[in-house]
């Protein structure tokens, strides 16, 4: 932790001095230590979120973390954070780093049913010649901070996979292995299930559409 804290201090000094963009590993250090509330506060990086940062710095950190927001990194970051309160804040940070959802995608057709909060999921299909259906990517948002984080985890699990790969991926197992099932309210857990089923439904529909007509 002392090594990471020292690295974060150097990163934050570079930000405040207007230095070039941080490397992916440096951005990860900042995200993890923000969640653990161990960051030095002399440049205004409080745990209440990106809203306290200058807009350009906030956008840079969010964009930087999107580039390293893989499932493997999320699992590794969870292991680094011992306390569940820190992990909870980390999930919220993941949600804050999501790409903003366009007004066009914030439509009723993209709303996910079965969630306590409002959730939108938009699916984009990319033609694929492997025979496993189109490759799928997602955009999403919610009016609840923790749910936005769960959306980010789902995107790390699913986005960029083919429809077949999505149907063969057990997101519920990932959810349980991260310990989220034990530490979220039943409403949030049920909402996660609803989001998974929405993505799987889109994958099934994509496969059916991609099948040649004889």
MOTA-V867213 format. One record per residue. N is the residue number from 1. RES is the residue in one small letter. PSI is psi as a letter, one per 40 degrees, with the letter a starting at -180 (999 if undefined). Layout:
n->[N/N]
res->[RES/RES]
psi->[PSI/PSI]
This chain:
n->[1/2/3/4/5/6/7/8/9/10/11/12/13/14/15/16/17/18/19/20/21/22/23/24/25/26/27/28/29/30/31/32/33/34/35/36/37/38/39/40/41/42/43/44/45/46/47/48/49/50/51/52/53/54/55/56/57/58/59/60/61/62/63/64/65/66/67/68/69/70/71/72/73/74/75/76/77/78/79/80/81/82/83/84/85/86/87/88/89/90/91/92/93/94/95/96/97/98/99/100/101/102/103/104/105/106/107/108/109/110/111/112/113/114/115/116/117/118/119/120/121/122/123/124/125/126/127/128/129/130/131/132/133/134/135/136/137/138/139/140/141/142/143/144/145/146/147/148/149/150/151/152/153/154/155/156/157/158/159/160/161/162/163/164/165/166/167/168/169/170/171/172/173/174/175/176/177/178/179/180/181/182/183/184/185/186/187/188/189/190/191/192/193/194/195/196/197/198/199/200/201/202/203/204/205/206/207/208/209/210/211/212/213/214]
res->[x/x/x/x/x/x/x/x/x/x/x/x/x/x/x/x/x/x/x/x/x/x/x/x/x/x/x/x/x/x/x/x/x/x/x/x/x/x/x/x/x/x/x/x/x/x/x/x/x/x/x/x/x/x/x/x/x/x/x/x/x/x/x/x/x/x/x/x/x/x/x/x/x/x/x/x/x/x/x/x/x/x/x/x/x/x/x/x/x/x/x/x/x/x/x/x/x/x/x/x/x/x/x/x/x/x/x/x/x/x/x/x/x/x/x/x/x/x/x/x/x/x/x/x/x/x/x/x/x/x/x/x/x/x/x/x/x/x/x/x/x/x/x/x/x/x/x/x/x/x/x/x/x/x/x/x/x/x/x/x/x/x/x/x/x/x/x/x/x/x/x/x/x/x/x/x/x/x/x/x/x/x/x/x/x/x/x/x/x/x/x/x/x/x/x/x/x/x/x/x/x/x/x/x/x/x/x/x/x/x/x/x/x/x]
psi->[d/d/d/d/d/d/d/d/d/d/d/d/d/d/d/d/e/f/i/i/i/i/i/d/d/d/d/d/d/d/d/d/d/d/d/e/f/e/i/i/e/e/e/e/g/i/e/e/i/e/d/e/i/i/d/d/d/d/d/d/d/d/d/d/d/d/e/e/g/i/d/d/d/d/d/d/d/d/d/d/h/d/h/d/d/d/d/d/d/d/d/d/d/d/d/d/e/i/h/i/h/i/d/d/e/f/i/d/d/e/i/h/i/e/i/d/i/h/h/h/h/h/h/h/h/h/i/h/e/e/e/f/i/i/h/h/i/i/i/i/i/i/e/h/d/d/d/d/d/d/d/d/d/d/d/d/d/d/h/e/i/i/d/d/d/d/d/e/h/g/d/d/d/d/d/d/d/e/e/d/d/e/e/i/i/d/d/d/d/d/d/d/d/d/d/d/d/d/d/d/d/d/d/d/d/d/d/d/d/e/h/i/h/999]
